[in-house]
Amino acid sequence: MLEQALEENRKEEEEARKREEGLREIVCKLLQEVKCNSLVIDVQFRSFI
């Protein structure tokens, strides 16, 4: 019974790590997109002036 609980806990921790890794990838992609959009807006604004 204890071994089963430990195995379940290990599986849950592994799933949580995978979810965290996926979320980190999403955040990195979003940050890159924001930086890119900021550069585009900056260039457009400078050419407007």
N, CA, C and O atoms as CSV, one atom per row, in Angstrom:
chain,resi,resn,atom,element,x,y,z
A,1,MET,N,N,0.834,-1.200,0.000
A,1,MET,CA,C,0.000,0.000,0.000
A,1,MET,C,C,0.878,1.263,0.000
A,1,MET,O,O,0.614,2.213,-0.737
A,2,LEU,N,N,1.907,1.256,0.825
A,2,LEU,CA,C,2.815,2.397,0.871
A,2,LEU,C,C,3.541,2.547,-0.462
A,2,LEU,O,O,3.711,3.657,-0.967
A,3,GLU,N,N,3.968,1.414,-1.027
A,3,GLU,CA,C,4.652,1.456,-2.319
A,3,GLU,C,C,3.738,2.014,-3.406
A,3,GLU,O,O,4.180,2.768,-4.273
A,4,GLN,N,N,2.471,1.641,-3.352
A,4,GLN,CA,C,1.507,2.135,-4.343
A,4,GLN,C,C,1.340,3.650,-4.208
A,4,GLN,O,O,1.285,4.362,-5.211
A,5,ALA,N,N,1.262,4.135,-2.981
A,5,ALA,CA,C,1.122,5.574,-2.749
A,5,ALA,C,C,2.366,6.316,-3.232
A,5,ALA,O,O,2.263,7.389,-3.826
A,6,LEU,N,N,3.536,5.744,-2.977
A,6,LEU,CA,C,4.778,6.371,-3.431
A,6,LEU,C,C,4.843,6.409,-4.954
A,6,LEU,O,O,5.279,7.403,-5.535
A,7,GLU,N,N,4.412,5.336,-5.597
A,7,GLU,CA,C,4.409,5.277,-7.060
A,7,GLU,C,C,3.437,6.309,-7.640
A,7,GLU,O,O,3.753,6.980,-8.622
A,8,GLU,N,N,2.265,6.432,-7.036
A,8,GLU,CA,C,1.288,7.438,-7.484
A,8,GLU,C,C,1.864,8.840,-7.341
A,8,GLU,O,O,1.726,9.676,-8.234
A,9,ASN,N,N,2.506,9.083,-6.215
A,9,ASN,CA,C,3.111,10.388,-5.963
A,9,ASN,C,C,4.198,10.687,-6.993
A,9,ASN,O,O,4.300,11.811,-7.484
A,10,ARG,N,N,5.013,9.678,-7.320
A,10,ARG,CA,C,6.074,9.850,-8.306
A,10,ARG,C,C,5.477,10.189,-9.670
A,10,ARG,O,O,5.985,11.064,-10.372
A,11,LYS,N,N,4.402,9.499,-10.043
A,11,LYS,CA,C,3.751,9.764,-11.328
A,11,LYS,C,C,3.168,11.177,-11.367
A,11,LYS,O,O,3.284,11.879,-12.372
A,12,GLU,N,N,2.545,11.582,-10.268
A,12,GLU,CA,C,1.972,12.930,-10.203
A,12,GLU,C,C,3.059,13.994,-10.309
A,12,GLU,O,O,2.876,15.009,-10.980
A,13,GLU,N,N,4.187,13.762,-9.647
A,13,GLU,CA,C,5.298,14.712,-9.722
A,13,GLU,C,C,5.846,14.796,-11.141
A,13,GLU,O,O,6.173,15.884,-11.616
A,14,GLU,N,N,5.948,13.663,-11.815
A,14,GLU,CA,C,6.440,13.643,-13.194
A,14,GLU,C,C,5.478,14.401,-14.113
A,14,GLU,O,O,5.915,15.170,-14.969
A,15,GLU,N,N,4.178,14.187,-13.938
A,15,GLU,CA,C,3.183,14.907,-14.739
A,15,GLU,C,C,3.267,16.410,-14.474
A,15,GLU,O,O,3.158,17.215,-15.398
A,16,ALA,N,N,3.461,16.779,-13.214
A,16,ALA,CA,C,3.577,18.198,-12.864
A,16,ALA,C,C,4.814,18.810,-13.515
A,16,ALA,O,O,4.766,19.944,-13.993
A,17,ARG,N,N,5.918,18.069,-13.537
A,17,ARG,CA,C,7.139,18.564,-14.193
A,17,ARG,C,C,6.906,18.770,-15.690
A,17,ARG,O,O,7.357,19.760,-16.266
A,18,LYS,N,N,6.206,17.834,-16.307
A,18,LYS,CA,C,5.923,17.957,-17.741
A,18,LYS,C,C,5.033,19.168,-18.015
A,18,LYS,O,O,5.259,19.909,-18.972
A,19,ARG,N,N,4.017,19.365,-17.167
A,19,ARG,CA,C,3.143,20.539,-17.338
A,19,ARG,C,C,3.937,21.825,-17.164
A,19,ARG,O,O,3.769,22.776,-17.927
A,20,GLU,N,N,4.808,21.850,-16.151
A,20,GLU,CA,C,5.630,23.037,-15.902
A,20,GLU,C,C,6.541,23.322,-17.093
A,20,GLU,O,O,6.695,24.473,-17.500
A,21,GLU,N,N,7.138,22.281,-17.644
A,21,GLU,CA,C,8.013,22.449,-18.803
A,21,GLU,C,C,7.225,23.014,-19.990
A,21,GLU,O,O,7.702,23.904,-20.693
A,22,GLY,N,N,6.026,22.492,-20.203
A,22,GLY,CA,C,5.182,22.996,-21.282
A,22,GLY,C,C,4.814,24.456,-21.079
A,22,GLY,O,O,4.821,25.246,-22.023
A,23,LEU,N,N,4.494,24.807,-19.844
A,23,LEU,CA,C,4.147,26.197,-19.546
A,23,LEU,C,C,5.349,27.117,-19.733
A,23,LEU,O,O,5.202,28.240,-20.216
A,24,ARG,N,N,6.533,26.650,-19.355
A,24,ARG,CA,C,7.749,27.453,-19.562
A,24,ARG,C,C,7.967,27.727,-21.045
A,24,ARG,O,O,8.326,28.839,-21.432
A,25,GLU,N,N,7.747,26.706,-21.874
A,25,GLU,CA,C,7.910,26.886,-23.317
A,25,GLU,C,C,6.918,27.916,-23.850
A,25,GLU,O,O,7.273,28.763,-24.670
A,26,ILE,N,N,5.674,27.838,-23.379
A,26,ILE,CA,C,4.649,28.790,-23.815
A,26,ILE,C,C,5.036,30.207,-23.409
A,26,ILE,O,O,4.930,31.137,-24.208
A,27,VAL,N,N,5.486,30.371,-22.164
A,27,VAL,CA,C,5.876,31.692,-21.670
A,27,VAL,C,C,7.046,32.244,-22.478
A,27,VAL,O,O,7.059,33.425,-22.827
A,28,CYS,N,N,8.026,31.395,-22.775
A,28,CYS,CA,C,9.176,31.849,-23.571
A,28,CYS,C,C,8.731,32.310,-24.950
A,28,CYS,O,O,9.186,33.345,-25.438
A,29,LYS,N,N,7.844,31.548,-25.580
A,29,LYS,CA,C,7.350,31.930,-26.904
A,29,LYS,C,C,6.585,33.249,-26.836
A,29,LYS,O,O,6.736,34.105,-27.707
A,30,LEU,N,N,5.769,33.407,-25.806
A,30,LEU,CA,C,5.011,34.654,-25.658
A,30,LEU,C,C,5.939,35.839,-25.428
A,30,LEU,O,O,5.721,36.916,-25.982
A,31,LEU,N,N,6.976,35.643,-24.613
A,31,LEU,CA,C,7.929,36.729,-24.368
A,31,LEU,C,C,8.661,37.114,-25.647
A,31,LEU,O,O,8.888,38.296,-25.904
A,32,GLN,N,N,9.029,36.124,-26.445
A,32,GLN,CA,C,9.689,36.420,-27.717
A,32,GLN,C,C,8.751,37.206,-28.624
A,32,GLN,O,O,9.170,38.150,-29.295
A,33,GLU,N,N,7.483,36.813,-28.641
A,33,GLU,CA,C,6.503,37.510,-29.472
A,33,GLU,C,C,6.318,38.950,-29.005
A,33,GLU,O,O,6.219,39.866,-29.822
A,34,VAL,N,N,6.273,39.144,-27.702
A,34,VAL,CA,C,6.117,40.495,-27.153
A,34,VAL,C,C,7.322,41.351,-27.520
A,34,VAL,O,O,7.166,42.504,-27.924
A,35,LYS,N,N,8.526,40.794,-27.382
A,35,LYS,CA,C,9.733,41.546,-27.742
A,35,LYS,C,C,9.708,41.914,-29.214
A,35,LYS,O,O,10.045,43.040,-29.579
A,36,CYS,N,N,9.314,40.978,-30.058
A,36,CYS,CA,C,9.255,41.218,-31.495
A,36,CYS,C,C,8.226,42.306,-31.796
A,36,CYS,O,O,8.495,43.224,-32.571
A,37,ASN,N,N,7.053,42.200,-31.183
A,37,ASN,CA,C,6.011,43.203,-31.404
A,37,ASN,C,C,6.445,44.570,-30.896
A,37,ASN,O,O,6.119,45.589,-31.505
A,38,SER,N,N,7.177,44.602,-29.791
A,38,SER,CA,C,7.665,45.872,-29.260
A,38,SER,C,C,8.626,46.525,-30.236
A,38,SER,O,O,8.594,47.740,-30.429
A,39,LEU,N,N,9.487,45.715,-30.857
A,39,LEU,CA,C,10.424,46.256,-31.842
A,39,LEU,C,C,9.678,46.798,-33.050
A,39,LEU,O,O,10.019,47.865,-33.561
A,40,VAL,N,N,8.669,46.079,-33.510
A,40,VAL,CA,C,7.886,46.521,-34.667
A,40,VAL,C,C,7.189,47.834,-34.351
A,40,VAL,O,O,7.204,48.760,-35.162
A,41,ILE,N,N,6.582,47.917,-33.184
A,41,ILE,CA,C,5.887,49.146,-32.783
A,41,ILE,C,C,6.881,50.294,-32.686
A,41,ILE,O,O,6.589,51.406,-33.126
A,42,ASP,N,N,8.062,50.034,-32.109
A,42,ASP,CA,C,9.090,51.064,-31.963
A,42,ASP,C,C,9.534,51.567,-33.340
A,42,ASP,O,O,9.655,52.773,-33.553
A,43,VAL,N,N,9.773,50.655,-34.259
A,43,VAL,CA,C,10.203,51.046,-35.607
A,43,VAL,C,C,9.101,51.844,-36.298
A,43,VAL,O,O,9.381,52.859,-36.936
A,44,GLN,N,N,7.861,51.399,-36.179
A,44,GLN,CA,C,6.747,52.117,-36.800
A,44,GLN,C,C,6.603,53.510,-36.197
A,44,GLN,O,O,6.357,54.478,-36.917
A,45,PHE,N,N,6.754,53.614,-34.884
A,45,PHE,CA,C,6.627,54.905,-34.214
A,45,PHE,C,C,7.742,55.848,-34.652
A,45,PHE,O,O,7.499,57.024,-34.923
A,46,ARG,N,N,8.963,55.327,-34.720
A,46,ARG,CA,C,10.099,56.166,-35.120
A,46,ARG,C,C,9.947,56.646,-36.563
A,46,ARG,O,O,10.316,57.777,-36.878
A,47,SER,N,N,9.416,55.811,-37.429
A,47,SER,CA,C,9.244,56.234,-38.823
A,47,SER,C,C,8.086,57.222,-38.946
A,47,SER,O,O,8.024,57.986,-39.909
A,48,PHE,N,N,7.167,57.212,-37.977
A,48,PHE,CA,C,6.039,58.143,-37.974
A,48,PHE,C,C,6.502,59.543,-37.606
A,48,PHE,O,O,5.977,60.537,-38.107
A,49,ILE,N,N,7.498,59.609,-36.718
A,49,ILE,CA,C,7.982,60.904,-36.216
A,49,ILE,C,C,8.733,61.636,-37.240
A,49,ILE,O,O,9.209,62.742,-36.984
